[in-house]
Amino acid sequence: MDTRANTLFTIFIFIFSSAAVSCSLKYEEPVSVESKVPEFIFQDTAMSRYQSSKIKLHVTAERLEQYKTNSETYAKGVNFSTFDSDGNISTKGSCGYLSIDTEKKLYEMYDNIELENISEKTKFYANTLKWNECTEQLTGGRADIVKVEKEDAIIRGTGFSASGISKSFSFRGNVTGDIQTSEVQNEK
């Protein structure tokens, strides 16, 4: 029994030393666990952002992940509302996934996106949209279809872009849609 244990121990040492000699670690490229693992994970959460004691944003999410080494936050199952200076909802929406870069002020929405601009009476539906807070631009992918409903018009197209400054939107690709008109009768 002693000889067998010694033989197994010798085989183990041989295998371990062979594996250790053949391994190569890249010491010059450190891997930061902090960039790969969230610092905070929130489940079924609600958050609000205030500015000058007034609510500006309210967000609920099924899951929210915050990372320590960068300004990125990721969320799943998101509903949100933005508020004007009077505290009224100006925009509300939802999406399957949301990526936020607070440093660059970029927001990327994915999967079953629904947005409604209350004051403009405009609704947007898409699977991918990006909001740049600095330029106030809402854009879709070049080949992604965005549907816009505004009063009596429904428009679908690709290459979508909307400006929060000029309150206008455009499509650079194919566009289809329906516009309903009503006839006005003049009485004499």
ROZAMAR-85334 format. One line per field, with one value per residue: residue number from 1; x, y, z of N, C-alpha, C in turn; chain; residue in three letters. Coordinates in Angstrom, 1 decimal. Example, Ala and Ser with C-alpha at 12.3 -4.5 7.8 and 13.67 -1.06 7.14 Angstrom:
BEGIN
i	(1	2);
n_c1	(13.2	12.8);
n_c2	(-5.7	-2.2);
n_c3	(7.8	7.1);
ca_c1	(12.3	13.7);
ca_c2	(-4.5	-1.1);
ca_c3	(7.8	7.1);
c_c1	(13.2	12.9);
c_c2	(-3.3	0.0);
c_c3	(7.8	7.9);
ch	(A	A);
aa	(ALA	SER);
This chain:
BEGIN
i	(1	2	3	4	5	6	7	8	9	10	11	12	13	14	15	16	17	18	19	20	21	22	23	24	25	26	27	28	29	30	31	32	33	34	35	36	37	38	39	40	41	42	43	44	45	46	47	48	49	50	51	52	53	54	55	56	57	58	59	60	61	62	63	64	65	66	67	68	69	70	71	72	73	74	75	76	77	78	79	80	81	82	83	84	85	86	87	88	89	90	91	92	93	94	95	96	97	98	99	100	101	102	103	104	105	106	107	108	109	110	111	112	113	114	115	116	117	118	119	120	121	122	123	124	125	126	127	128	129	130	131	132	133	134	135	136	137	138	139	140	141	142	143	144	145	146	147	148	149	150	151	152	153	154	155	156	157	158	159	160	161	162	163	164	165	166	167	168	169	170	171	172	173	174	175	176	177	178	179	180	181	182	183	184	185	186	187	188);
n_c1	(0.8	2.0	3.9	2.2	0.9	3.1	3.8	1.5	1.7	4.1	3.4	1.4	2.9	4.6	2.8	1.7	4.0	4.7	2.5	2.7	5.1	4.4	2.5	1.5	1.5	0.3	1.8	2.1	-0.3	-2.6	-5.7	-8.6	-10.9	-12.9	-13.9	-15.3	-17.1	-20.1	-20.3	-22.5	-25.7	-29.0	-32.2	-35.6	-36.0	-36.4	-35.6	-34.9	-34.0	-33.0	-33.0	-32.1	-33.9	-36.1	-37.9	-36.5	-36.1	-37.4	-37.0	-37.7	-36.6	-36.2	-33.8	-30.7	-27.4	-24.4	-21.2	-17.9	-15.4	-16.0	-18.2	-20.5	-23.8	-26.1	-29.4	-32.3	-35.6	-37.0	-38.7	-39.5	-39.7	-39.5	-39.3	-40.7	-39.9	-42.0	-42.7	-44.3	-44.9	-42.8	-41.8	-42.3	-41.5	-40.5	-38.4	-36.7	-33.9	-31.4	-28.6	-26.4	-24.2	-22.9	-20.9	-20.4	-23.0	-24.8	-27.4	-28.6	-31.1	-32.9	-34.9	-38.2	-39.0	-40.8	-41.7	-43.0	-43.6	-45.0	-45.8	-45.4	-47.2	-46.4	-45.5	-43.1	-41.8	-39.6	-36.8	-34.2	-32.7	-31.0	-30.0	-28.6	-27.7	-26.2	-26.3	-29.0	-30.2	-32.1	-31.7	-32.0	-30.8	-29.2	-30.4	-32.5	-36.0	-38.2	-41.1	-43.4	-45.9	-48.0	-50.4	-52.7	-51.1	-49.2	-46.0	-43.5	-40.1	-36.6	-33.3	-33.7	-33.9	-34.1	-34.6	-34.3	-34.0	-34.9	-37.4	-38.1	-38.2	-36.7	-36.3	-33.8	-33.9	-35.9	-39.4	-42.7	-46.2	-49.3	-51.6	-54.2	-56.8	-59.2	-62.2	-63.1	-66.1	-67.3	-69.6	-72.1);
n_c2	(-1.2	1.2	1.6	1.9	4.3	6.0	5.9	7.0	9.5	10.4	10.4	12.3	14.6	14.7	15.2	17.7	19.3	19.3	20.5	23.0	24.0	24.1	26.1	29.4	32.6	35.9	38.4	41.1	42.1	42.9	41.6	43.1	42.4	44.0	45.4	43.5	42.3	43.3	46.0	46.7	45.1	45.4	44.3	44.4	47.3	50.8	54.1	57.6	60.7	63.9	67.4	70.5	70.2	69.2	66.6	64.9	62.5	59.3	55.9	52.5	49.1	45.6	44.4	45.9	46.8	48.1	49.3	49.4	50.4	52.0	54.3	53.0	51.6	49.0	47.8	45.8	45.1	47.7	50.7	54.1	57.6	61.0	64.4	67.7	71.1	71.9	69.7	67.9	64.9	64.6	62.8	59.4	55.9	52.5	49.6	46.6	46.2	48.4	50.5	52.5	55.2	57.3	59.2	59.9	60.6	59.0	56.9	53.7	51.9	48.7	46.1	45.8	48.6	51.4	54.7	57.8	61.0	63.4	66.2	66.7	64.9	62.4	59.1	56.5	53.5	50.8	48.5	49.1	52.0	55.0	57.5	60.6	62.7	65.0	66.1	66.0	64.1	61.5	58.4	55.7	52.5	52.2	50.3	49.5	49.3	51.9	52.9	55.6	57.3	59.9	62.1	62.0	60.3	57.5	56.3	54.4	53.5	53.4	54.3	56.3	59.5	61.9	65.1	66.7	69.3	70.8	69.6	67.8	65.0	62.6	60.3	58.3	56.2	53.7	54.5	54.0	54.5	55.7	58.3	60.0	62.0	64.5	65.8	69.1	70.9	73.8	76.1	78.2);
n_c3	(0.0	0.7	-1.3	-3.5	-2.9	-2.9	-5.6	-6.9	-5.8	-6.9	-9.7	-9.6	-8.9	-11.1	-13.2	-12.3	-12.3	-15.0	-16.1	-14.9	-16.0	-18.7	-18.8	-19.6	-18.5	-19.0	-17.8	-18.3	-19.1	-17.2	-15.8	-15.0	-12.6	-11.7	-13.9	-15.2	-13.5	-12.0	-9.6	-8.2	-8.0	-8.7	-8.1	-9.3	-9.0	-8.3	-9.2	-8.9	-10.3	-9.3	-9.8	-8.7	-6.6	-7.9	-9.6	-12.3	-13.6	-13.6	-13.0	-13.4	-13.1	-13.9	-13.4	-12.6	-13.3	-12.0	-12.7	-11.3	-12.4	-14.5	-16.3	-16.9	-16.9	-16.8	-17.7	-17.4	-18.5	-18.5	-17.5	-17.8	-17.0	-18.0	-16.7	-17.0	-16.2	-14.6	-13.3	-14.7	-16.6	-19.3	-21.2	-21.7	-21.4	-22.4	-22.5	-23.4	-22.8	-21.5	-22.0	-20.4	-20.5	-18.4	-18.4	-21.1	-21.7	-23.1	-24.2	-24.8	-26.2	-26.3	-27.8	-28.1	-27.8	-26.6	-26.9	-25.7	-26.5	-24.7	-24.9	-27.7	-28.7	-29.8	-30.7	-30.5	-31.9	-31.7	-32.2	-31.7	-30.4	-30.0	-27.7	-27.5	-25.1	-25.0	-27.6	-28.1	-29.7	-31.2	-32.5	-34.8	-36.0	-39.1	-40.8	-39.3	-38.5	-37.6	-36.1	-36.2	-34.6	-35.0	-34.2	-36.8	-38.3	-39.3	-39.6	-41.0	-41.2	-42.2	-41.1	-39.1	-37.5	-35.0	-33.7	-30.6	-30.3	-32.6	-32.7	-34.7	-37.1	-39.2	-41.9	-43.5	-45.1	-46.7	-46.6	-45.4	-44.9	-43.4	-43.7	-42.3	-43.3	-42.8	-44.3	-44.5	-44.3	-45.7	-44.5	-45.8);
ca_c1	(0.0	2.9	4.5	1.2	0.7	4.3	3.7	0.5	2.2	5.1	2.6	0.8	4.0	5.1	1.7	1.6	5.1	4.6	1.4	3.2	6.1	3.8	1.5	2.1	0.7	0.7	1.9	2.1	-1.7	-3.5	-7.1	-9.4	-12.2	-13.8	-14.5	-16.1	-18.1	-20.8	-20.1	-23.8	-26.8	-30.3	-33.4	-36.9	-35.6	-36.9	-34.7	-35.3	-32.9	-33.5	-32.1	-32.7	-35.1	-37.3	-37.7	-36.1	-36.2	-37.8	-36.7	-37.9	-36.0	-36.2	-32.4	-29.8	-26.0	-23.5	-19.8	-17.0	-14.3	-16.4	-19.4	-21.6	-24.9	-26.9	-30.6	-33.2	-37.0	-37.0	-39.8	-39.0	-40.4	-38.7	-40.2	-40.3	-39.6	-43.2	-42.9	-45.2	-44.2	-42.6	-41.6	-42.3	-41.2	-40.1	-37.6	-36.2	-32.6	-30.9	-27.2	-26.2	-22.9	-23.2	-19.8	-20.6	-24.4	-25.3	-28.4	-28.9	-32.3	-33.0	-36.0	-39.6	-39.0	-42.0	-41.4	-44.0	-43.3	-46.3	-46.1	-45.5	-48.2	-45.7	-45.1	-42.0	-41.7	-38.4	-36.0	-32.9	-32.7	-29.9	-30.3	-27.4	-28.2	-25.5	-26.8	-30.4	-30.5	-32.6	-31.4	-32.1	-29.8	-29.3	-31.3	-33.6	-37.3	-38.8	-42.5	-43.7	-47.3	-48.2	-51.8	-53.3	-50.2	-48.3	-44.9	-42.4	-38.9	-35.2	-32.4	-34.4	-33.2	-35.0	-33.9	-35.0	-33.9	-35.9	-38.6	-38.4	-37.6	-36.5	-35.8	-32.9	-34.1	-37.3	-40.5	-44.1	-47.1	-50.7	-52.0	-55.6	-57.2	-60.7	-62.6	-63.8	-67.1	-67.6	-71.0	-72.3);
ca_c2	(0.0	2.3	1.7	2.4	5.7	6.8	5.9	7.9	10.8	10.7	10.7	13.6	15.6	14.8	15.9	19.0	20.1	19.4	21.5	24.3	24.4	24.4	27.2	30.8	33.7	37.2	39.3	42.4	42.5	42.5	41.5	43.7	41.7	45.1	45.8	42.4	41.9	44.5	46.4	46.6	44.5	45.7	43.5	45.1	48.6	52.1	55.2	58.9	61.7	65.2	68.5	71.7	69.7	68.8	65.3	65.0	61.2	58.1	54.6	51.2	48.0	44.3	44.2	47.0	46.5	49.3	48.8	50.3	51.0	52.9	55.1	52.3	51.0	48.2	47.5	44.9	45.3	49.1	51.7	55.4	58.9	62.2	65.4	69.0	72.0	72.1	68.4	67.1	64.0	65.0	61.6	58.1	54.8	51.2	48.8	45.3	46.4	49.8	50.7	54.0	55.7	58.6	60.1	60.4	60.9	58.2	55.9	52.8	51.0	47.6	45.2	46.3	50.0	52.2	56.0	58.7	62.4	63.9	67.5	66.6	63.8	61.5	57.8	55.8	52.1	50.3	47.5	49.7	53.4	55.6	58.9	61.4	63.8	66.2	66.7	65.8	63.3	60.1	57.8	54.3	52.0	52.4	49.3	49.2	50.0	52.7	53.3	56.8	57.7	61.4	62.5	61.1	59.7	56.4	56.3	53.4	53.7	53.1	55.4	57.3	60.4	62.9	66.2	67.3	70.8	71.3	68.9	67.2	63.7	62.2	58.9	58.3	55.0	53.5	54.9	53.7	55.0	56.1	59.6	60.1	63.4	64.7	66.9	70.2	71.5	75.2	76.5	79.6);
ca_c3	(0.0	0.8	-2.6	-4.4	-2.5	-3.4	-7.1	-7.2	-5.4	-7.9	-10.9	-9.4	-8.9	-12.5	-14.0	-11.9	-12.7	-16.4	-16.4	-14.5	-16.9	-20.0	-18.7	-19.9	-18.0	-19.6	-16.6	-18.7	-19.4	-16.0	-16.0	-13.9	-12.3	-11.5	-15.2	-15.7	-12.5	-11.5	-8.2	-7.6	-8.8	-8.1	-8.6	-9.1	-8.4	-8.7	-8.9	-9.4	-10.4	-9.0	-10.1	-8.1	-5.8	-8.8	-10.2	-13.7	-14.2	-12.7	-13.8	-12.8	-13.8	-13.3	-13.0	-12.9	-12.9	-12.0	-12.7	-10.5	-13.1	-15.6	-16.0	-17.5	-16.2	-17.7	-17.1	-18.1	-18.2	-18.0	-17.7	-17.4	-17.3	-17.7	-16.3	-17.3	-15.1	-13.8	-12.7	-15.5	-17.4	-20.7	-22.0	-20.9	-22.3	-21.9	-23.4	-22.8	-22.3	-21.6	-21.7	-20.0	-20.3	-17.8	-18.7	-22.4	-21.7	-24.2	-23.7	-25.9	-25.8	-27.2	-27.6	-27.8	-27.3	-26.8	-26.3	-26.0	-26.2	-24.4	-25.5	-29.1	-29.0	-30.8	-30.1	-31.3	-31.6	-32.4	-31.5	-31.3	-30.5	-29.2	-27.3	-27.1	-24.3	-25.4	-28.9	-28.1	-30.9	-31.0	-33.8	-35.0	-36.8	-40.6	-41.4	-38.3	-38.7	-36.6	-36.4	-35.6	-34.7	-34.7	-34.5	-37.7	-39.3	-38.9	-40.6	-40.7	-42.1	-41.8	-41.0	-38.4	-36.7	-34.5	-33.0	-29.5	-30.3	-33.6	-32.6	-36.0	-37.3	-40.6	-42.3	-44.6	-45.9	-47.2	-45.7	-45.7	-43.9	-43.6	-43.2	-42.4	-43.4	-42.7	-45.1	-43.8	-45.1	-45.5	-44.5	-46.3);
c_c1	(0.9	3.5	3.5	0.9	1.9	4.2	2.7	1.0	3.2	4.4	2.0	1.8	4.5	4.0	1.6	2.8	5.2	3.6	2.0	4.2	5.5	2.9	2.2	1.1	1.2	0.7	1.8	0.7	-2.6	-4.9	-7.8	-10.7	-13.2	-14.5	-15.4	-17.3	-18.8	-20.4	-21.4	-24.8	-28.0	-31.4	-34.6	-36.7	-36.3	-35.9	-35.2	-34.1	-33.6	-32.5	-32.8	-34.0	-36.3	-36.9	-37.5	-36.3	-36.6	-37.7	-37.0	-37.2	-36.1	-34.8	-31.5	-28.4	-25.2	-22.1	-18.9	-16.0	-14.7	-17.7	-20.6	-22.5	-25.7	-28.2	-31.4	-34.6	-37.2	-38.2	-39.2	-39.9	-39.4	-39.8	-39.7	-40.1	-40.7	-43.5	-43.9	-44.3	-44.1	-42.4	-41.7	-42.0	-40.8	-39.2	-37.1	-34.8	-32.2	-29.4	-27.0	-24.7	-23.0	-22.1	-20.0	-22.1	-25.1	-26.2	-28.7	-30.0	-32.4	-34.3	-37.3	-39.7	-40.3	-41.6	-42.6	-43.6	-44.7	-46.6	-46.2	-46.5	-47.6	-45.3	-44.1	-42.0	-40.5	-37.8	-34.6	-33.0	-31.6	-30.2	-29.0	-27.9	-27.5	-26.0	-28.3	-30.9	-31.0	-32.4	-31.6	-31.0	-30.2	-30.4	-32.5	-34.9	-37.8	-40.2	-42.8	-45.2	-47.5	-49.6	-52.5	-52.4	-49.4	-47.3	-43.9	-41.3	-37.6	-34.4	-33.0	-33.5	-34.2	-34.2	-34.8	-35.0	-34.9	-37.2	-39.1	-37.8	-37.6	-36.1	-34.9	-33.0	-35.5	-38.3	-41.8	-45.0	-48.5	-50.9	-53.5	-55.9	-58.8	-61.0	-63.4	-64.8	-67.3	-69.1	-71.1	-73.5);
c_c2	(1.3	2.6	2.3	3.9	6.6	6.9	6.9	9.4	11.3	11.1	12.0	14.7	15.8	15.6	17.4	19.9	20.3	20.5	22.9	24.8	24.8	25.6	28.5	31.8	35.0	38.2	40.7	42.9	42.1	42.6	42.1	43.0	42.8	45.5	44.7	42.0	43.2	44.7	46.3	45.9	44.8	44.9	44.3	46.4	49.8	53.2	56.5	59.8	63.1	66.3	69.8	71.3	69.4	67.5	65.6	63.6	60.2	56.9	53.5	50.1	46.7	44.0	45.4	46.7	47.8	48.7	49.9	51.1	51.9	53.5	54.4	51.6	50.2	47.8	46.6	45.2	46.7	49.9	53.0	56.5	60.0	63.3	66.8	69.9	72.2	70.7	67.5	66.1	64.5	63.9	60.4	57.0	53.5	50.5	47.6	45.5	47.9	49.8	52.2	54.2	57.1	59.6	60.7	60.9	60.3	57.1	55.0	51.9	49.9	46.8	45.9	47.7	50.7	53.6	56.9	60.1	63.1	65.2	67.5	65.6	62.9	60.2	57.2	54.4	51.5	49.1	48.0	51.2	53.9	57.1	59.5	62.6	65.1	66.9	66.7	65.2	61.9	59.5	56.3	53.8	52.2	51.5	48.9	50.0	50.6	53.1	54.6	57.1	59.1	61.8	61.6	60.4	58.6	56.2	55.2	53.6	53.3	54.3	56.6	58.2	61.5	63.9	66.7	68.8	71.4	70.7	68.3	65.9	63.5	60.8	59.0	57.1	54.9	53.9	54.5	54.3	55.3	57.5	59.7	61.6	63.4	65.9	67.9	70.8	72.9	75.5	77.9	80.2);
c_c3	(0.0	-0.6	-3.6	-4.1	-3.1	-4.9	-7.5	-6.9	-6.5	-9.3	-10.8	-9.5	-10.4	-13.4	-13.6	-12.3	-14.2	-16.8	-16.0	-15.4	-18.3	-20.0	-19.0	-19.4	-18.6	-18.4	-17.1	-19.0	-18.2	-16.4	-14.8	-13.7	-12.2	-12.8	-15.7	-14.8	-12.0	-10.0	-7.5	-8.5	-8.0	-8.8	-8.3	-8.4	-9.0	-8.3	-9.5	-9.4	-10.2	-9.4	-9.6	-7.3	-6.6	-9.5	-11.7	-14.4	-13.2	-13.6	-12.9	-13.7	-13.1	-12.7	-13.5	-12.4	-13.0	-11.8	-12.0	-11.4	-14.3	-15.3	-16.7	-16.6	-17.2	-17.0	-18.0	-17.6	-17.6	-18.4	-17.1	-17.8	-17.1	-17.5	-16.7	-16.1	-14.1	-13.1	-13.4	-16.3	-18.8	-21.7	-21.1	-21.9	-21.6	-22.9	-22.6	-22.2	-22.5	-21.2	-21.5	-19.8	-19.7	-18.1	-20.1	-22.6	-22.9	-23.6	-24.9	-25.4	-26.8	-26.8	-27.2	-27.2	-27.6	-26.1	-26.7	-25.5	-26.0	-25.0	-27.0	-29.6	-30.1	-30.0	-31.1	-30.9	-32.4	-31.6	-31.1	-31.5	-29.6	-28.9	-26.9	-26.4	-24.6	-26.6	-29.0	-29.4	-30.6	-32.4	-33.7	-35.9	-38.3	-41.2	-40.5	-38.6	-37.5	-37.0	-35.6	-35.7	-34.2	-35.2	-35.5	-38.7	-38.6	-40.0	-40.1	-41.7	-41.4	-41.8	-40.3	-37.6	-36.3	-33.6	-31.8	-29.5	-31.3	-33.5	-33.9	-36.1	-38.8	-40.7	-43.5	-45.5	-46.4	-46.1	-46.3	-44.6	-44.3	-43.0	-43.4	-42.4	-43.3	-43.6	-44.3	-44.7	-44.7	-45.5	-45.0	-45.7);
ch	(A	A	A	A	A	A	A	A	A	A	A	A	A	A	A	A	A	A	A	A	A	A	A	A	A	A	A	A	A	A	A	A	A	A	A	A	A	A	A	A	A	A	A	A	A	A	A	A	A	A	A	A	A	A	A	A	A	A	A	A	A	A	A	A	A	A	A	A	A	A	A	A	A	A	A	A	A	A	A	A	A	A	A	A	A	A	A	A	A	A	A	A	A	A	A	A	A	A	A	A	A	A	A	A	A	A	A	A	A	A	A	A	A	A	A	A	A	A	A	A	A	A	A	A	A	A	A	A	A	A	A	A	A	A	A	A	A	A	A	A	A	A	A	A	A	A	A	A	A	A	A	A	A	A	A	A	A	A	A	A	A	A	A	A	A	A	A	A	A	A	A	A	A	A	A	A	A	A	A	A	A	A	A	A	A	A	A	A);
aa	(MET	ASP	THR	ARG	ALA	ASN	THR	LEU	PHE	THR	ILE	PHE	ILE	PHE	ILE	PHE	SER	SER	ALA	ALA	VAL	SER	CYS	SER	LEU	LYS	TYR	GLU	GLU	PRO	VAL	SER	VAL	GLU	SER	LYS	VAL	PRO	GLU	PHE	ILE	PHE	GLN	ASP	THR	ALA	MET	SER	ARG	TYR	GLN	SER	SER	LYS	ILE	LYS	LEU	HIS	VAL	THR	ALA	GLU	ARG	LEU	GLU	GLN	TYR	LYS	THR	ASN	SER	GLU	THR	TYR	ALA	LYS	GLY	VAL	ASN	PHE	SER	THR	PHE	ASP	SER	ASP	GLY	ASN	ILE	SER	THR	LYS	GLY	SER	CYS	GLY	TYR	LEU	SER	ILE	ASP	THR	GLU	LYS	LYS	LEU	TYR	GLU	MET	TYR	ASP	ASN	ILE	GLU	LEU	GLU	ASN	ILE	SER	GLU	LYS	THR	LYS	PHE	TYR	ALA	ASN	THR	LEU	LYS	TRP	ASN	GLU	CYS	THR	GLU	GLN	LEU	THR	GLY	GLY	ARG	ALA	ASP	ILE	VAL	LYS	VAL	GLU	LYS	GLU	ASP	ALA	ILE	ILE	ARG	GLY	THR	GLY	PHE	SER	ALA	SER	GLY	ILE	SER	LYS	SER	PHE	SER	PHE	ARG	GLY	ASN	VAL	THR	GLY	ASP	ILE	GLN	THR	SER	GLU	VAL	GLN	ASN	GLU	LYS);
